[in-house]
Amino acid sequence: MKERLEALRSEALAELETVDSPQLLNDLRVKYLGKKGALTEILRGMGSLSAEERPVIGQVGNDVRAAIESVIETKQAAFVAAETEMRLAAETIDVTLPGKKPEAGAIHPLNKVVQEIEDIFVGLGYTVAEGPEVETDYYNFEALNLPKDHPARDMQDSFYVTDEILMRTQTSPVQVRTMKAAQGKPIKVICPGKVYRRDDDDATHSFQFNQIEGLVIGPNIRMSDLKGTLLQFVQLMFGKQAQIRLRPSFFPFTEPSAEVDVTCSQCGGDGCRMCKHTGWLEILGCGMVHPRVLEMGGYDPNEVSGFAFGMGVERIALLKYGIDDIRHFYTNDLRFLSQFVRM
């Protein structure tokens, strides 16, 4: 048995000398030292030896195992060192290369427009009011003079949670809440926020968009005050050359009501494809607050009057930046958004 162990040592050491890969090294370790390896197979025969021979053969077996393990460990360390050397060479960093400058972010164009509109109206003495996006039917419709059978209440236009709760379709509920909280005192507020309607997404519509509405209530508020305010806003937003015109319209919560157009930013009013050769672009809706809305808000329409207006932020941004598709604002295309870094 001793001779077999010595022969095994010589065979294993000779074979280990030719190893050229970690996989082959592991295969030889299993072959000679594994549970079913050659050394284990020989040592299983120690049961037939005499008591005097067992310690001697056991020592020889341990020496053979130690010799083979020593070579395997040396080879394994050499393979690890070689692999590390290769990785270091492949992953070498040239510290003399210039570093990458961090890219500067920018305010999203829609947020930028909201901030600009807020700044304009705050400068005109308005305060900013906010309210919940999940609203009750009362605040979203009834208090704004929209009866139960009004088309705007149709399920096709609104996202209803229950029969009495829905995602707000306009920021007008914030105006109602502001009126009730004011308890008959004068009001001068704008109400920015997200609104939701059941529209199909296309170049000019989205199921979720941003709106800013304004409300002024007090003694002797006239239609001329509304027109002057909107002209001031338009000229601060689009430039001193911008002009507006008011066209009669209908809204349940204002009377009289008007649609407001602004001179086309592309042609300056001369007429082009963008304005369909009219020289005007629709920008917002407005009107004098309906007496019924004043009453439901806690005001006496015989003592006070008011005006209200509402605009889509996306619409303002489209006109201001000359963008032709509202979906650009929501697709997170950095090629589009990077244009606004320095604006």
Long-range contacts (C-beta under 8 A, 24 or more apart in sequence): 1-42, 1-45, 1-46, 1-49, 1-53, 1-57, 2-56, 2-57, 2-60, 4-42, 5-39, 5-42, 5-57, 5-60, 5-61, 5-64, 6-60, 6-64, 8-32, 8-38, 8-39, 8-42, 8-64, 9-63, 9-64, 9-67, 9-68, 12-38, 12-64, 12-68, 12-71, 13-67, 13-68, 13-71, 16-68, 16-71, 16-72, 16-75, 19-75, 21-79, 22-76, 22-79, 25-72, 25-75, 25-76, 25-79, 28-72, 29-72, 32-68, 33-65, 33-68, 33-69, 33-72, 39-64, 39-65, 39-68, 104-341, 105-341, 106-337, 106-338, 106-340, 106-341, 106-342, 106-343, 107-340, 108-329, 108-337, 108-340, 109-317, 109-321, 109-329, 109-337, 109-340, 109-343, 110-210, 110-313, 110-314, 110-317, 110-329, 112-340, 112-343, 113-313, 113-316, 113-317, 113-320, 114-192, 114-210, 114-212, 114-313, 116-237, 117-190, 117-192, 117-212, 117-233, 117-237, 117-311, 117-313, 117-316, 118-190, 118-192, 118-212, 120-233, 120-236, 120-237, 121-190, 121-214, 121-233, 124-229, 124-232, 124-233, 125-188, 126-188, 126-189, 126-190, 126-214, 127-188, 127-189, 127-190, 128-189, 128-190, 128-191, 128-192, 129-174, 129-175, 129-177, 129-178, 129-189, 129-190, 129-191, 130-174, 130-191, 130-192, 130-193, 131-168, 131-171, 131-173, 131-174, 131-177, 131-191, 131-193, 132-168, 132-173, 133-167, 133-168, 133-193, 133-194, 133-195, 133-196, 134-161, 134-165, 134-166, 134-167, 134-168, 135-165, 135-166, 135-167, 135-168, 135-173, 136-164, 136-165, 137-163, 137-164, 137-165, 137-166, 138-164, 139-173, 139-176, 139-177, 140-166, 140-168, 140-169, 140-170, 140-172, 140-173, 142-296, 143-173, 143-176, 143-293, 143-296, 143-297, 144-172, 144-173, 144-176, 144-252, 144-253, 144-293, 145-252, 145-253, 145-290, 145-292, 145-293, 145-296, 146-252, 146-253, 150-252, 152-252, 155-198, 156-198, 157-197, 157-198, 158-196, 158-197, 158-198, 159-196, 159-197, 159-198, 167-195, 167-196, 168-193, 168-195, 168-196, 169-195, 169-196, 169-197, 170-195, 170-211, 170-213, 170-310, 171-195, 171-211, 171-212, 171-213, 171-310, 172-213, 172-253, 172-308, 172-310, 174-213, 175-213, 175-215, 175-297, 175-308, 176-293, 176-296, 176-297, 178-215, 179-215, 179-217, 179-294, 179-297, 179-298, 179-299, 180-297, 180-298, 182-217, 182-298, 183-298, 184-298, 184-299, 184-300, 186-217, 186-218, 186-219, 186-304, 187-215, 187-216, 187-217, 187-218, 187-306, 188-215, 188-216, 188-217, 188-218, 189-214, 189-215, 190-214, 190-215, 191-215, 192-313, 201-327, 202-326, 202-327, 203-324, 203-325, 203-326, 203-327, 204-318, 204-326, 205-326, 206-314, 206-326, 206-327, 206-330, 209-312, 209-313, 209-314, 209-326, 210-312, 210-313, 210-314, 211-310, 211-311, 211-312, 211-313, 212-310, 212-311, 212-313, 213-308, 213-309, 213-310, 213-311, 214-308, 214-309, 214-310, 215-289, 215-306, 215-307, 215-308, 216-306, 216-307, 216-308, 217-289, 217-294, 217-297, 217-299, 217-304, 217-305, 217-306, 218-304, 218-305, 218-306, 219-303, 219-304, 219-305, 220-305, 221-288, 221-304, 221-305, 221-306, 221-307, 222-305, 223-256, 223-288, 223-307, 225-307, 226-286, 226-287, 226-288, 226-307, 226-309, 229-307, 229-309, 230-260, 230-284, 230-286, 230-309, 234-262, 234-283, 237-316, 237-320, 238-262, 238-265, 238-319, 238-320, 241-268, 243-269, 244-283, 245-280, 246-286, 249-285, 249-287, 251-285, 251-287, 252-290, 253-287, 253-289, 253-290, 253-293, 253-308, 254-286, 254-287, 254-288, 254-289, 254-290, 254-293, 254-307, 254-308, 255-287, 255-288, 255-290, 255-291, 256-287, 256-288, 257-285, 257-286, 257-287, 257-288, 258-285, 258-286, 258-287, 259-284, 259-285, 260-284, 260-285, 260-286, 260-309, 262-319, 265-319, 265-320, 265-322, 266-322, 281-319, 283-311, 283-315, 283-316, 283-319, 284-309, 284-310, 284-311, 284-312, 284-315, 285-309, 285-310, 285-311, 286-310
